[in-house]
Amino acid sequence: MISFPMIAIVAGGGAIGAVLRYLVSLFVGAGVFGLPGPLATLMVNIARSFVMGLVAGAVAAGVLLPEQWRGFIIVGLLGALTTFSGFAFDAADLWHKQGALMAGGYVLASVLLSLLAFGLAFGLAFWCIRNSGIWQ
């Protein structure tokens, strides 16, 4: 069933995520390779993975995350912050402008650093919550 309040919550998170993504692009500027897209996308993908790891670790440790917060943070905020299509475009653009080696390095760095950020954040959140005694 469609919930209009939930749509508004997701939209609010999405608006914030989209603005944050835009601001990262502005602050990154021309980036390391003279291309603002890849570096900004890499940064937001790593940040998103870290935040998602914190949320997942907290939930795994027993924190209950209400549906409204899941919609706001996971679907809205983090969903608008990054997109796979942006990552794919940046990889293809790097391939075209810098070659296969640069594009491959970007893809490898994006995947490995994002997984590392998620894993570290998950472990940190899980350990902190389980050892704090607050949630038990």
C-alpha positions, -999 to +999 in steps of 0.1 A: +000+000+000+013+034-009+020+057+021+022+093+012+039+103+045+065+076+037+070+090+002+075+125+018+101+110+042+120+093+014+118+125-007+132+145+021+162+122+025+166+121-013+167+159-014+194+160+012+214+133-005+212+149-039+224+183-025+252+166-006+263+149-039+262+182-057+283+199-030+309+171-031+312+177-069+317+214-063+343+209-036+362+183-054+366+205-084+387+192-112+399+163-092+432+144-094+428+134-131+413+166-143+379+149-142+355+159-114+331+130-118+353+100-109+369+114-078+336+128-065+318+095-072+346+075-055+343+097-024+305+095-021+305+057-028+330+052+000+311+075+024+278+058+015+293+024+021+307+036+055+273+050+066+255+018+053+280-003+073+272+017+104+235+012+099+239-025+091+262-030+121+239-013+145+209-033+132+229-066+135+238-056+171+202-053+179+192-017+173+158-015+159+156+010+130+120+022+124+107+020+088+106+058+086+143+060+094+152+032+070+133+051+042+149+084+051+185+072+055+189+041+032+164+048+004+163+086+004+196+100+016+220+073+006+201+064-025+203+099-039+239+104-027+252+077-051+241+059-082+255+030-100+248+047-134+271+076-123+298+051-114+294+033-148+295+066-167+327+077-148+344+044-156+335+046-193+345+083-194+379+074-178+383+046-203+377+069-232+398+098-219+426+081-199+426+045-211+417+010-198+443+010-171+430+042-155+394+030-158+403-004-144+421+012-115+391+033-108+367+004-108+390-017-086+395+011-061+358+019-060+348-016-052+376-025-028+375+008-009+337+008-006+337-028+007+365-020+031+346+011+044+314-010+048+333-037+067+351-013+090+320+006+098+299-025+103+325-039+127+329-006+145+291-001+150+286-037+160+314-037+185+306-003+200+269-012+205+275-047+218+302-035+243+283-004+254+256-023+273+231+003+263+211-019+239+210-050+261 
